[in-house]
Amino acid sequence: MKAMVESNTLETLLGLVAKLEDAAYGFYAKLRERCLDDPEAAELLSAIIDDELVHARVVQDIASSLSASGRQAPVPPDLINQLEQTLKCIRGRDEDLFASVDATCEIIEKIEAMEFDVVLSLVNIPEVGFDFSASYARNQAVDHTNKVYRLLRSLD
């Protein structure tokens, strides 16, 4: 008899987060290609793309550090649902994602809000052992947010 797989687990969450980071990377790379005539936006997008690679490595590190029982730790189902909905939006057709500056900015805001929600949720999951220090928050998160804010301003 096959065991039933619980979908609201840390393993599921991290799998979806890995997909989110990959989709964010792809979205920002496509956007950079569309912004080559705007050096400021292209430079910011290159930096954001680099950040997405760092985020993906952090997710891989967390996933590989978990025990079998740690992977089965429960997570809030609404977080799983939000991730699935965000992925669906990001994986939309290019003509929808880039239809207007407003549409593009809306996707950027969805990506970044979801990433922030995930980081906050990981901090509260004891199995993760995520080192969310003041240094990380001050340096990585604030720096990334600043880049995104500057990008949004440059697109307007």
N, C-alpha and C positions, 0 to 999 in steps of 0.2 A: 504494500500500500504506500502510495506517494504522500510524503508529508506536505501539509499545507504551508505555503510560504506567506509570512506576514508582510504586507506591503508597507506598513507604517513603521519601518525599521531604520536604524542608522545606516545600514547597508544600502537600502533603497534611496535614502536621502542623499548620501554621498555619490551614488551613481547618477542621480539627477543633477546634483551640483556639478559633477564632472562634465555632464552634457551641457549645462548652463555655461560653464566657463568656455567650452569649445564653441558653443553657439555665439557667445559674446565676442570671442576672438574673431570668428568668421564675419560677424556683423561689422565690427570695427575695421577689419581689413577691407571689406567691401566699401565702407564709408570712406576710408582713406583714399581708395582708388578714385572715388568721386570728388575728392577734395584736393587733388594734386595741384590745382591752380590757386589754392589758398595755403601758402606755406605754414602759417600759424596753426591752422586746423590739422594739416597733414602731420606736423611735428607733434602736436598734442595726441593725435590718434596713434602715432607710432609709440609714444610713451604709454598710452593706455593699453595698447596691444601687448607691450612688454609686461605690464601689470597683470594682464589676464593670464599670461604664461606663468607668472609667479603664483597667482591664485590656483591655477590648475595643479602646480607642483605641491602646494600646501594640501589640497584635497587628496592627492595621491599619497602624500606622506601620512595624513591622518588615516586614510583607509588601510594602508599597509601596517599601521601600528596597532590596529584593533585585533583583539582576540575573536574567536568564533562567537562567543557569547556577547562580546561587545558589539559586534556587527548586528546582532539581533535586538539591541536596545531599542525601546520604543521612542518614537518621535511624534510630535503633534501632526495629526492627519491633515490639518489645514495647511501646514507648511508644504507637505507633499503636493497637495492640490494647487497651491500657489505656484510652486515650481513648475508643475506640468502646464499650467496656463501660461506662465511666462515663456516657457520653451515654445509653446504653440505660437505665440505672438512673434517671437524672434525668428522662428523658422518659416514665417510667412513669405509670400512672394515678394521679390525685390521691388516690384512696382508699387506694392503697398507700403513696404518699409521705408522707401525713399520717395514716396509720392509728393511729399512736401517737407519743408523744414519742420513744421509742427509734428508731422507723423514720425519723422526721424528722431526728433527730440523726445517724443513720447516713448519710443522704444528704448532710447538711452536711459530715460528715467526709470522705466520698468526693470531693465537689467540691473541698474545700480541699486534700486530699492530692494530687489530680490537678493542680491549679493549681501547687502547690509543685514537683511532679516536672517539670512543663513548664518552669517558670522555670529550674530547675537544668539541664535539658537544653539550653535556649537559650543559657545561659552558655557551654556547651562546644561550640557550633557556630560556627566562625569566620566563616561567611558572614553571620551575624546582626549582628555588631557591636553587640550589646546592651550598653548602658551599665549594667551591674550593679555599681554603686558601693557602697561602704560606706554612703554616705548613703541610697541607695535601700533597701538592706537594712534599715538601722536605722529609717528613717522609714516607708516604705510597707508593706513586708512585715510588720514587727513591729506596726505600727498595725493593719493588717488582721487579723492573727492575734489580736491582743488583742480586737478587736471580735467575732470569731467565738467566741473562748473565752468572753467575757462573755455572748454570745447562748446558747451551749450551756448555760451555768450558769443562765441565766434561764429556760430551757425545762424544766429538771428540776423 
